[in-house]
């Protein structure tokens, strides 16, 4: 899915999933395979939708309309919440399947049609890019150092930080040679 189209809920889950890989699998071993993905997925669900909080607030046999309201509490996708409710034994297999069918029919399998959750940003990442920019390091330089294409770096940080793009201005001694503008009446 194009990062522009990814909802805040799904972006949060993706970030928690990647954090799960770091916490569970470390930097040394590259996580791969269905088991590592399932572990990171369970980590993300537990991190974003904590068991104790769910048990304190969710009714047994929650309705789909309750899921729509409650997903705002944890800022997660409706499908993720439905799955977590089932995982914690708060819905039966039949109720879970019914939620999945109903959510899928309403477009929640691939997106969050009525999101209502604002995309999160990173203050730290913004400060890092500001410091790099002040040192003359461009996003393309960062991408090269990370062995990424600039487009891939952009996809990874999309929505987390405002980044400047290289402009067409000419530099002379650190000062831009901007065209002279005047008001015409």
C-alpha positions in Angstrom: 0.0 0.0 0.0 1.3 3.5 -0.8 2.4 5.3 2.4 0.1 8.2 1.5 -2.9 5.8 1.7 -1.9 4.1 4.9 -4.0 5.1 7.8 -2.6 6.3 11.1 -3.9 3.1 12.8 -2.1 0.9 10.4 1.1 3.0 10.5 1.1 2.7 14.3 0.7 -1.1 14.1 3.5 -1.3 11.5 5.8 0.7 13.8 4.9 -1.5 16.8 5.5 -4.6 14.6 9.0 -3.4 13.6 9.7 -2.6 17.3 8.7 -6.1 18.1 11.3 -7.4 15.6 14.0 -5.3 17.3 13.0 -6.3 20.9 12.4 -10.0 20.1 15.0 -10.7 17.5 17.7 -8.1 18.1 19.9 -6.4 15.6 22.2 -9.3 15.1 19.7 -11.9 13.7 17.6 -10.8 10.8 14.0 -11.9 11.5 12.5 -13.9 8.8 9.9 -16.5 8.2 6.3 -16.9 9.4 7.3 -17.5 13.0 9.2 -14.3 13.4 6.4 -12.3 11.7 3.8 -13.9 13.9 5.9 -13.1 17.0 6.3 -9.4 15.9 2.6 -9.3 15.2 1.6 -10.6 18.7 4.1 -8.1 20.2 2.5 -5.2 18.3 -1.0 -6.3 19.4 0.0 -6.6 23.1 2.0 -3.3 23.0 -0.8 -1.3 21.4 -3.8 -3.1 23.0 -2.6 -4.2 26.5 -4.4 -7.2 27.9 -5.2 -5.6 31.3 -6.7 -2.5 29.7 -8.8 -4.6 27.3 -10.0 -6.8 30.1 -10.9 -3.7 32.1 -12.9 -2.1 29.3 -14.2 -4.7 26.9 -17.4 -6.6 27.4 -17.6 -10.3 26.6 -19.1 -10.7 23.2 -18.5 -7.1 22.1 -20.5 -6.0 19.1 -19.0 -4.6 15.9 -20.4 -1.1 16.8 -18.5 -1.4 20.1 -15.3 -2.1 18.2 -15.9 1.0 16.1 -16.1 3.1 19.2 -13.3 1.3 21.2 -10.8 1.4 18.4 -10.4 5.1 19.1 -9.3 4.3 22.7 -6.3 2.3 21.5 -5.9 4.0 18.1 -5.8 0.7 16.3 -7.5 -0.7 13.2 -10.9 -2.3 13.8 -9.7 -5.6 12.5 -6.7 -5.6 14.9 -9.1 -4.9 17.8 -11.4 -7.7 16.7 -8.5 -10.1 16.5 -7.2 -9.0 19.9 -10.6 -9.5 21.5 -10.7 -13.0 20.2 -7.1 -13.7 21.2 -8.0 -12.7 24.8 -11.1 -14.9 24.8 -13.6 -12.1 24.9 -15.3 -13.3 21.7 -16.2 -16.7 20.4 -14.9 -18.1 17.1 -18.4 -17.4 15.7 -18.4 -13.8 16.9 -14.9 -13.2 15.6 -15.8 -14.5 12.2 -18.9 -12.4 12.2 -16.8 -9.3 13.0 -14.4 -10.1 10.2 -17.1 -10.6 7.7 -18.9 -7.4 8.7 -15.7 -5.3 8.9 -14.6 -6.7 5.5 -18.0 -5.8 4.0 -17.6 -2.2 5.3 -14.1 -1.8 3.8 -12.1 -2.3 7.0 -10.1 -5.3 5.8 -7.8 -3.1 3.8 -8.3 0.4 5.2 -10.0 2.4 8.0 -12.8 4.2 6.1 -13.7 6.4 9.1 -10.3 6.7 10.7 -10.7 9.6 13.2 -7.1 9.0 14.4 -4.4 11.6 13.7 -1.1 10.4 12.2 1.7 10.4 14.8 4.9 12.3 14.3 8.4 11.9 15.8 9.9 14.9 17.6 13.3 13.0 17.8 13.4 12.2 14.1 12.6 15.8 13.3 15.4 17.0 15.5 17.8 14.5 13.9 17.0 15.7 10.4 17.2 19.4 11.5 20.7 18.8 12.9 21.8 16.9 9.8 20.4 19.6 7.6 22.3 22.3 9.6 25.5 20.3 9.0 24.8 20.3 5.2 23.7 16.6 5.1 20.8 16.0 2.7 18.2 13.3 2.9 19.9 11.7 -0.2 23.1 11.5 1.8 21.3 9.8 4.7 19.8 7.3 2.3 23.2 6.5 0.8 24.7 6.0 4.2 21.9 3.6 5.1 22.2 1.8 1.8 18.7 2.8 0.8 17.3 4.5 -2.2 16.1 8.1 -1.4 12.5 7.0 -2.3 12.8 4.1 0.2 14.0 6.4 3.0 11.1 8.7 2.2 8.7 5.8 2.4 10.1 4.8 5.8 9.9 8.2 7.4 6.7 9.3 5.6 4.5 11.3 8.0 6.9 10.9 10.9 8.9 14.1 10.2 8.7 17.0 7.8 11.7 16.9 5.5 13.0 19.5 3.1 13.5 18.7 -0.5 16.5 20.0 -2.4 15.5 23.0 -4.4 16.6 24.5 -7.6 18.3 27.6 -6.1 21.9 28.3 -6.8 24.2 28.6 -3.7 27.0 31.2 -3.5 29.0 31.1 -0.3 26.2 29.5 1.6 23.6 32.2 0.5 20.9 31.4 -2.0 20.9 33.6 -5.1 17.1 34.1 -5.1 15.4 36.0 -8.0 14.4 39.6 -7.1 10.7 39.9 -6.7 8.6 43.0 -6.8 4.9 43.9 -6.6 3.3 44.8 -9.9 0.2 47.0 -9.8 
